[in-house]
Amino acid sequence: MRTRECYEQPLYRPGEPMMGFRPHDVPTGAIYRGNRTYGSTSVPKGSLQVSDWVHRFYDRSYNWEGSFTIDECIPVRSDDFNITTFGARFQEFYDVTTGISDPNVFIPPSSCRGK
C-alpha cells in the first residue's frame, strides 16, 4: 500500500444490471444440462471436459448459466442475464491455477480496517 489510503465500497454500482457479487460456483438448486468438450479429443491434452448448469434466481430476477471442469469443478464460463433490465454479463476463465498460495492477501492491512 503505497499511499496508505483505504476505501470501502460495495462490489457493485447502483444501476448496474447485475446487482451484487456473484460467486463462481454451481448455485444450490441449479439444473444440470449435460457435458461437452472444448477442443479436440484426438490431440493429447487438447481438450477439456466441462459440465453445464443453469439456474434462475427469482429473488434477484436473473438467469445464470455456467460451465465447470468435470474433474475439479473449476469455473470455465459464467453468464448472467437480467430478465427485467435485459442486461447481461459474460465471463470466461482461462489459465486458472488451483489453490491459493497465500490466503492472507485477502485480508486488508490493519491500517485499512474499519474505514
Biotite code that builds the C-alpha atoms (Angstrom):
import biotite.structure as struc

atoms = struc.array([
    struc.Atom([0.000, 0.000, 0.000], chain_id="A", res_id=1, res_name="MET", atom_name="CA", element="C"),
    struc.Atom([1.953, 2.863, -1.332], chain_id="A", res_id=2, res_name="ARG", atom_name="CA", element="C"),
    struc.Atom([-0.457, 5.702, -0.427], chain_id="A", res_id=3, res_name="THR", atom_name="CA", element="C"),
    struc.Atom([-1.747, 4.293, 2.911], chain_id="A", res_id=4, res_name="ARG", atom_name="CA", element="C"),
    struc.Atom([-5.268, 5.365, 1.854], chain_id="A", res_id=5, res_name="GLU", atom_name="CA", element="C"),
    struc.Atom([-8.140, 2.894, 2.055], chain_id="A", res_id=6, res_name="CYS", atom_name="CA", element="C"),
    struc.Atom([-11.674, 2.987, 0.711], chain_id="A", res_id=7, res_name="TYR", atom_name="CA", element="C"),
    struc.Atom([-14.527, 0.623, 1.351], chain_id="A", res_id=8, res_name="GLU", atom_name="CA", element="C"),
    struc.Atom([-17.185, 0.347, -1.330], chain_id="A", res_id=9, res_name="GLN", atom_name="CA", element="C"),
    struc.Atom([-19.809, -2.149, -2.488], chain_id="A", res_id=10, res_name="PRO", atom_name="CA", element="C"),
    struc.Atom([-18.942, -4.766, -5.096], chain_id="A", res_id=11, res_name="LEU", atom_name="CA", element="C"),
    struc.Atom([-21.431, -3.197, -7.492], chain_id="A", res_id=12, res_name="TYR", atom_name="CA", element="C"),
    struc.Atom([-22.513, 0.236, -8.616], chain_id="A", res_id=13, res_name="ARG", atom_name="CA", element="C"),
    struc.Atom([-26.166, 1.278, -8.219], chain_id="A", res_id=14, res_name="PRO", atom_name="CA", element="C"),
    struc.Atom([-27.935, 0.981, -11.553], chain_id="A", res_id=15, res_name="GLY", atom_name="CA", element="C"),
    struc.Atom([-25.853, -1.931, -12.848], chain_id="A", res_id=16, res_name="GLU", atom_name="CA", element="C"),
    struc.Atom([-28.000, -4.679, -14.350], chain_id="A", res_id=17, res_name="PRO", atom_name="CA", element="C"),
    struc.Atom([-26.402, -7.401, -12.198], chain_id="A", res_id=18, res_name="MET", atom_name="CA", element="C"),
    struc.Atom([-26.504, -6.095, -8.660], chain_id="A", res_id=19, res_name="MET", atom_name="CA", element="C"),
    struc.Atom([-24.085, -7.568, -6.169], chain_id="A", res_id=20, res_name="GLY", atom_name="CA", element="C"),
    struc.Atom([-21.342, -10.131, -6.005], chain_id="A", res_id=21, res_name="PHE", atom_name="CA", element="C"),
    struc.Atom([-21.835, -13.432, -7.822], chain_id="A", res_id=22, res_name="ARG", atom_name="CA", element="C"),
    struc.Atom([-19.728, -16.329, -6.508], chain_id="A", res_id=23, res_name="PRO", atom_name="CA", element="C"),
    struc.Atom([-18.248, -18.617, -9.153], chain_id="A", res_id=24, res_name="HIS", atom_name="CA", element="C"),
    struc.Atom([-19.803, -21.912, -8.151], chain_id="A", res_id=25, res_name="ASP", atom_name="CA", element="C"),
    struc.Atom([-22.781, -24.076, -9.045], chain_id="A", res_id=26, res_name="VAL", atom_name="CA", element="C"),
    struc.Atom([-25.620, -22.498, -7.041], chain_id="A", res_id=27, res_name="PRO", atom_name="CA", element="C"),
    struc.Atom([-27.922, -24.603, -4.897], chain_id="A", res_id=28, res_name="THR", atom_name="CA", element="C"),
    struc.Atom([-30.927, -25.599, -6.998], chain_id="A", res_id=29, res_name="GLY", atom_name="CA", element="C"),
    struc.Atom([-29.121, -25.312, -10.350], chain_id="A", res_id=30, res_name="ALA", atom_name="CA", element="C"),
    struc.Atom([-30.175, -27.711, -13.112], chain_id="A", res_id=31, res_name="ILE", atom_name="CA", element="C"),
    struc.Atom([-27.539, -29.905, -14.764], chain_id="A", res_id=32, res_name="TYR", atom_name="CA", element="C"),
    struc.Atom([-27.699, -29.582, -18.572], chain_id="A", res_id=33, res_name="ARG", atom_name="CA", element="C"),
    struc.Atom([-25.009, -32.038, -19.659], chain_id="A", res_id=34, res_name="GLY", atom_name="CA", element="C"),
    struc.Atom([-21.343, -32.345, -20.540], chain_id="A", res_id=35, res_name="ASN", atom_name="CA", element="C"),
    struc.Atom([-19.425, -31.085, -23.535], chain_id="A", res_id=36, res_name="ARG", atom_name="CA", element="C"),
    struc.Atom([-15.884, -30.922, -24.822], chain_id="A", res_id=37, res_name="THR", atom_name="CA", element="C"),
    struc.Atom([-13.782, -27.861, -25.631], chain_id="A", res_id=38, res_name="TYR", atom_name="CA", element="C"),
    struc.Atom([-11.011, -28.558, -28.140], chain_id="A", res_id=39, res_name="GLY", atom_name="CA", element="C"),
    struc.Atom([-10.096, -31.825, -29.802], chain_id="A", res_id=40, res_name="SER", atom_name="CA", element="C"),
    struc.Atom([-10.022, -35.252, -28.149], chain_id="A", res_id=41, res_name="THR", atom_name="CA", element="C"),
    struc.Atom([-7.732, -36.512, -30.944], chain_id="A", res_id=42, res_name="SER", atom_name="CA", element="C"),
    struc.Atom([-4.874, -34.265, -29.734], chain_id="A", res_id=43, res_name="VAL", atom_name="CA", element="C"),
    struc.Atom([-3.104, -35.271, -26.487], chain_id="A", res_id=44, res_name="PRO", atom_name="CA", element="C"),
    struc.Atom([-4.149, -32.789, -23.763], chain_id="A", res_id=45, res_name="LYS", atom_name="CA", element="C"),
    struc.Atom([-6.020, -30.884, -26.484], chain_id="A", res_id=46, res_name="GLY", atom_name="CA", element="C"),
    struc.Atom([-9.460, -30.970, -24.907], chain_id="A", res_id=47, res_name="SER", atom_name="CA", element="C"),
    struc.Atom([-11.326, -30.006, -21.779], chain_id="A", res_id=48, res_name="LEU", atom_name="CA", element="C"),
    struc.Atom([-14.434, -31.774, -20.480], chain_id="A", res_id=49, res_name="GLN", atom_name="CA", element="C"),
    struc.Atom([-16.967, -29.441, -18.832], chain_id="A", res_id=50, res_name="VAL", atom_name="CA", element="C"),
    struc.Atom([-20.404, -29.750, -17.272], chain_id="A", res_id=51, res_name="SER", atom_name="CA", element="C"),
    struc.Atom([-23.082, -27.118, -17.972], chain_id="A", res_id=52, res_name="ASP", atom_name="CA", element="C"),
    struc.Atom([-25.548, -25.772, -15.400], chain_id="A", res_id=53, res_name="TRP", atom_name="CA", element="C"),
    struc.Atom([-28.439, -23.268, -15.389], chain_id="A", res_id=54, res_name="VAL", atom_name="CA", element="C"),
    struc.Atom([-30.336, -21.523, -12.594], chain_id="A", res_id=55, res_name="HIS", atom_name="CA", element="C"),
    struc.Atom([-32.950, -18.816, -12.220], chain_id="A", res_id=56, res_name="ARG", atom_name="CA", element="C"),
    struc.Atom([-32.607, -16.502, -9.227], chain_id="A", res_id=57, res_name="PHE", atom_name="CA", element="C"),
    struc.Atom([-36.203, -15.472, -8.615], chain_id="A", res_id=58, res_name="TYR", atom_name="CA", element="C"),
    struc.Atom([-35.310, -13.156, -5.744], chain_id="A", res_id=59, res_name="ASP", atom_name="CA", element="C"),
    struc.Atom([-32.918, -11.196, -7.987], chain_id="A", res_id=60, res_name="ARG", atom_name="CA", element="C"),
    struc.Atom([-34.721, -11.513, -11.329], chain_id="A", res_id=61, res_name="SER", atom_name="CA", element="C"),
    struc.Atom([-31.922, -13.020, -13.350], chain_id="A", res_id=62, res_name="TYR", atom_name="CA", element="C"),
    struc.Atom([-30.914, -16.267, -15.009], chain_id="A", res_id=63, res_name="ASN", atom_name="CA", element="C"),
    struc.Atom([-27.460, -17.778, -14.722], chain_id="A", res_id=64, res_name="TRP", atom_name="CA", element="C"),
    struc.Atom([-25.595, -20.306, -16.873], chain_id="A", res_id=65, res_name="GLU", atom_name="CA", element="C"),
    struc.Atom([-22.179, -21.744, -16.100], chain_id="A", res_id=66, res_name="GLY", atom_name="CA", element="C"),
    struc.Atom([-19.638, -24.338, -17.203], chain_id="A", res_id=67, res_name="SER", atom_name="CA", element="C"),
    struc.Atom([-17.178, -26.073, -14.887], chain_id="A", res_id=68, res_name="PHE", atom_name="CA", element="C"),
    struc.Atom([-14.431, -28.629, -15.423], chain_id="A", res_id=69, res_name="THR", atom_name="CA", element="C"),
    struc.Atom([-15.664, -32.120, -14.650], chain_id="A", res_id=70, res_name="ILE", atom_name="CA", element="C"),
    struc.Atom([-12.604, -33.229, -12.676], chain_id="A", res_id=71, res_name="ASP", atom_name="CA", element="C"),
    struc.Atom([-12.074, -30.277, -10.308], chain_id="A", res_id=72, res_name="GLU", atom_name="CA", element="C"),
    struc.Atom([-15.178, -28.049, -10.743], chain_id="A", res_id=73, res_name="CYS", atom_name="CA", element="C"),
    struc.Atom([-13.043, -25.106, -11.896], chain_id="A", res_id=74, res_name="ILE", atom_name="CA", element="C"),
    struc.Atom([-15.170, -22.345, -13.473], chain_id="A", res_id=75, res_name="PRO", atom_name="CA", element="C"),
    struc.Atom([-14.751, -22.025, -17.242], chain_id="A", res_id=76, res_name="VAL", atom_name="CA", element="C"),
    struc.Atom([-17.708, -19.775, -18.087], chain_id="A", res_id=77, res_name="ARG", atom_name="CA", element="C"),
    struc.Atom([-20.315, -17.815, -16.116], chain_id="A", res_id=78, res_name="SER", atom_name="CA", element="C"),
    struc.Atom([-23.136, -15.853, -17.772], chain_id="A", res_id=79, res_name="ASP", atom_name="CA", element="C"),
    struc.Atom([-25.834, -13.739, -16.090], chain_id="A", res_id=80, res_name="ASP", atom_name="CA", element="C"),
    struc.Atom([-28.981, -12.497, -17.848], chain_id="A", res_id=81, res_name="PHE", atom_name="CA", element="C"),
    struc.Atom([-31.156, -9.936, -16.073], chain_id="A", res_id=82, res_name="ASN", atom_name="CA", element="C"),
    struc.Atom([-34.760, -10.615, -17.065], chain_id="A", res_id=83, res_name="ILE", atom_name="CA", element="C"),
    struc.Atom([-36.118, -7.214, -16.016], chain_id="A", res_id=84, res_name="THR", atom_name="CA", element="C"),
    struc.Atom([-33.498, -4.848, -17.472], chain_id="A", res_id=85, res_name="THR", atom_name="CA", element="C"),
    struc.Atom([-32.304, -7.214, -20.231], chain_id="A", res_id=86, res_name="PHE", atom_name="CA", element="C"),
    struc.Atom([-28.692, -6.663, -19.174], chain_id="A", res_id=87, res_name="GLY", atom_name="CA", element="C"),
    struc.Atom([-26.116, -9.410, -19.487], chain_id="A", res_id=88, res_name="ALA", atom_name="CA", element="C"),
    struc.Atom([-22.658, -10.260, -18.164], chain_id="A", res_id=89, res_name="ARG", atom_name="CA", element="C"),
    struc.Atom([-20.466, -12.892, -19.834], chain_id="A", res_id=90, res_name="PHE", atom_name="CA", element="C"),
    struc.Atom([-17.297, -14.162, -18.163], chain_id="A", res_id=91, res_name="GLN", atom_name="CA", element="C"),
    struc.Atom([-14.776, -16.753, -19.328], chain_id="A", res_id=92, res_name="GLU", atom_name="CA", element="C"),
    struc.Atom([-11.876, -18.078, -17.280], chain_id="A", res_id=93, res_name="PHE", atom_name="CA", element="C"),
    struc.Atom([-8.588, -19.448, -18.588], chain_id="A", res_id=94, res_name="TYR", atom_name="CA", element="C"),
    struc.Atom([-5.088, -20.177, -17.252], chain_id="A", res_id=95, res_name="ASP", atom_name="CA", element="C"),
    struc.Atom([-6.639, -20.911, -13.853], chain_id="A", res_id=96, res_name="VAL", atom_name="CA", element="C"),
    struc.Atom([-4.325, -22.112, -11.094], chain_id="A", res_id=97, res_name="THR", atom_name="CA", element="C"),
    struc.Atom([-5.976, -24.075, -8.309], chain_id="A", res_id=98, res_name="THR", atom_name="CA", element="C"),
    struc.Atom([-5.330, -23.249, -4.683], chain_id="A", res_id=99, res_name="GLY", atom_name="CA", element="C"),
    struc.Atom([-4.261, -20.042, -3.000], chain_id="A", res_id=100, res_name="ILE", atom_name="CA", element="C"),
    struc.Atom([-0.605, -19.930, -2.035], chain_id="A", res_id=101, res_name="SER", atom_name="CA", element="C"),
    struc.Atom([-1.147, -17.076, 0.442], chain_id="A", res_id=102, res_name="ASP", atom_name="CA", element="C"),
    struc.Atom([-4.761, -16.624, 1.618], chain_id="A", res_id=103, res_name="PRO", atom_name="CA", element="C"),
    struc.Atom([-3.667, -13.590, 3.670], chain_id="A", res_id=104, res_name="ASN", atom_name="CA", element="C"),
    struc.Atom([-3.675, -11.483, 0.503], chain_id="A", res_id=105, res_name="VAL", atom_name="CA", element="C"),
    struc.Atom([-7.451, -11.152, 1.026], chain_id="A", res_id=106, res_name="PHE", atom_name="CA", element="C"),
    struc.Atom([-7.090, -9.622, 4.495], chain_id="A", res_id=107, res_name="ILE", atom_name="CA", element="C"),
    struc.Atom([-6.781, -5.818, 4.412], chain_id="A", res_id=108, res_name="PRO", atom_name="CA", element="C"),
    struc.Atom([-3.846, -4.307, 6.343], chain_id="A", res_id=109, res_name="PRO", atom_name="CA", element="C"),
    struc.Atom([-4.701, -3.192, 9.889], chain_id="A", res_id=110, res_name="SER", atom_name="CA", element="C"),
    struc.Atom([-4.451, 0.455, 8.773], chain_id="A", res_id=111, res_name="SER", atom_name="CA", element="C"),
    struc.Atom([-7.475, -0.119, 6.492], chain_id="A", res_id=112, res_name="CYS", atom_name="CA", element="C"),
    struc.Atom([-9.810, -1.979, 8.818], chain_id="A", res_id=113, res_name="ARG", atom_name="CA", element="C"),
    struc.Atom([-12.942, -0.191, 9.901], chain_id="A", res_id=114, res_name="GLY", atom_name="CA", element="C"),
    struc.Atom([-12.691, 2.605, 7.309], chain_id="A", res_id=115, res_name="LYS", atom_name="CA", element="C"),
])
